[in-house]
Amino acid sequence: MKITLLGTGNAQVTECYNTCFVLEGDSGSILVDGGGGNTLLRQLKKAGFKWQDMRDIIVTHKHIDHLLGIIWMLRMILQGMSRKQYEGEARIYAHDEVIGLLTQLADMLLLPKETAFIGKRLHFITVADGEKKIIAGHEVTFFDIHSTKAKQFGFCLRLSDGRKITCCGDEPYCEEERGYAEGSTLLMHEAFCLYSQADIFDPYKKNHSTVKDACELAEQLGVPNLLLYHTEDRNYSNRKELYLAEGKQYYHGNLLIPYDLESVEI
């Protein structure tokens, strides 16, 4: 499984793109979130993907830095279907609030001849806490992260050899997630900023973690690989060096601090 980070930043970044990524396996690709706009299309192109190949899409929650790029995917897919330039079907997985919002936005923003394909070839699939789906050949288990801001789901993805990738969304891990996070080969967790710069970025007021927090969590869970994303961008040019230096004080596994468009293999 290859994971390509299309974006690694938080909601207000300008030096990089909002956090979203592609999971690429032998049976196809899964796009997770869309960032804040049509820059998603550019990021996909720069990473070597065709937007047309993003047939399975997971949307974790309704915040605009995760959702608005999905509106562009809806436009491109449905417009392509309407113009007979898009073959086959596509699927979007999310909890009920996100599915309701996407349905409303499609009705308000797109043409009837385009939205006519919703439910026929583009499928909105509502998922519940603890529900399992087979997506692009992999078992994916969705779970409520118990967000304090907006309802949000993370997920676990099982590889064919039994290893597990767990995405905790963009808020700090809580104990209700332990059953999903434990035993992960790779944990994907947000790190808003360095702990040493918490007084500058105020992550706790925004219900976010620092590098130190995320690394202490991964160490406690015994996770061998930790990937950090959803960061500030003031330190973007040397973020990897700074975050690794702080993180390695608290975590002794493989710490991954990708830049936009970087890939990691699991």
JOFENPE-V543051 format. One record per residue. RES is the residue in one small letter. SS is DSSP state (~ for helix, > for strand, _ for the rest). BURIAL is # if it has 9 or more other C-alpha atoms within 8 Angstrom, else .. D_FIRST is the distance of its C-alpha to the first C-alpha in whole Angstrom. Layout:
res: (RES:RES)
ss: (SS:SS)
burial: (BURIAL:BURIAL)
d_first: (D_FIRST:D_FIRST)
This chain:
res: (m:k:i:t:l:l:g:t:g:n:a:q:v:t:e:c:y:n:t:c:f:v:l:e:g:d:s:g:s:i:l:v:d:g:g:g:g:n:t:l:l:r:q:l:k:k:a:g:f:k:w:q:d:m:r:d:i:i:v:t:h:k:h:i:d:h:l:l:g:i:i:w:m:l:r:m:i:l:q:g:m:s:r:k:q:y:e:g:e:a:r:i:y:a:h:d:e:v:i:g:l:l:t:q:l:a:d:m:l:l:l:p:k:e:t:a:f:i:g:k:r:l:h:f:i:t:v:a:d:g:e:k:k:i:i:a:g:h:e:v:t:f:f:d:i:h:s:t:k:a:k:q:f:g:f:c:l:r:l:s:d:g:r:k:i:t:c:c:g:d:e:p:y:c:e:e:e:r:g:y:a:e:g:s:t:l:l:m:h:e:a:f:c:l:y:s:q:a:d:i:f:d:p:y:k:k:n:h:s:t:v:k:d:a:c:e:l:a:e:q:l:g:v:p:n:l:l:l:y:h:t:e:d:r:n:y:s:n:r:k:e:l:y:l:a:e:g:k:q:y:y:h:g:n:l:l:i:p:y:d:l:e:s:v:e:i)
ss: (_:>:>:>:>:>:>:_:>:_:_:_:_:_:_:_:_:>:_:>:>:>:>:>:>:_:_:>:>:>:>:>:_:_:_:_:_:_:~:~:~:~:~:~:~:~:_:_:_:_:~:~:~:_:_:>:>:>:_:_:_:_:_:~:~:~:~:~:~:~:~:~:~:~:~:~:~:~:~:~:~:~:_:_:_:_:_:_:_:>:>:>:>:>:_:~:~:~:~:~:~:~:~:~:~:~:~:~:~:_:_:~:~:~:~:_:_:>:_:_:_:>:>:>:>:>:_:_:_:_:_:>:>:>:>:_:_:>:>:>:>:>:>:>:_:_:_:_:_:_:_:_:>:>:>:>:>:>:_:_:_:_:_:>:>:>:>:_:_:_:_:_:_:_:~:~:~:~:~:~:~:_:_:_:_:>:>:>:>:>:_:_:>:_:~:~:~:~:~:~:~:_:_:~:~:~:_:_:_:>:~:~:~:~:~:~:~:~:~:~:~:_:_:_:>:>:>:>:>:_:>:_:_:_:_:~:~:~:~:~:~:~:~:~:~:~:~:_:_:_:_:_:_:>:>:>:_:_:_:_:_:_:>:>:>:_)
burial: (#:#:#:#:#:#:#:#:#:#:.:.:#:.:.:#:#:#:#:#:#:#:#:#:#:.:.:#:#:#:#:#:#:#:#:#:#:#:#:#:.:.:#:#:#:.:#:.:.:.:#:.:.:#:#:#:#:#:#:#:#:#:.:#:#:#:#:#:#:#:#:#:#:#:#:.:#:#:#:#:#:#:.:.:.:#:.:.:.:#:#:#:#:#:#:#:.:#:#:.:#:#:.:.:#:#:#:.:.:#:.:.:.:#:#:.:#:#:.:.:#:#:#:#:#:#:#:#:.:.:#:.:.:.:#:#:.:#:#:#:#:#:#:#:#:.:#:.:.:.:#:#:#:#:#:#:#:#:#:.:.:.:#:#:#:#:#:#:#:.:#:#:.:.:.:.:#:.:.:#:#:#:#:#:#:#:#:#:#:#:#:#:#:#:#:.:.:#:.:.:.:.:#:.:.:.:#:#:#:#:#:#:#:#:#:#:.:#:#:.:#:.:#:#:#:#:#:#:#:#:#:#:#:.:.:#:.:.:#:#:.:#:#:#:.:#:#:#:.:#:#:.:#:.:#:.:#:#:#:#:#:#:#:.:.:.)
d_first: (0:4:7:10:13:16:18:19:22:25:27:30:28:29:28:24:22:22:19:16:13:10:7:6:5:8:10:10:10:11:13:14:18:20:22:26:26:26:24:21:22:23:19:17:20:19:16:16:15:18:19:20:16:16:17:15:16:17:20:20:24:27:27:28:25:22:24:26:23:23:26:26:23:26:28:26:25:28:30:28:29:33:33:32:29:26:25:24:23:21:20:20:20:22:25:28:29:27:27:31:31:29:31:34:33:32:35:37:35:34:37:38:37:33:33:34:31:30:30:30:27:25:25:25:24:25:23:25:24:23:22:19:18:15:13:12:12:11:13:14:17:19:21:24:24:28:28:31:31:30:28:24:21:18:16:13:10:10:8:10:11:12:10:11:10:13:14:18:19:21:24:25:24:26:27:27:23:23:22:19:18:19:17:14:12:11:14:14:18:20:23:26:27:29:31:33:34:34:37:36:34:35:31:33:35:32:30:28:27:27:25:27:27:23:23:26:24:21:23:25:22:21:17:16:14:15:14:18:18:21:24:27:27:31:29:26:27:27:25:22:25:27:24:23:27:28:25:25:28:27:23:23:19:17:17:15:18:16:18:18:16:14:10:8:6:5)
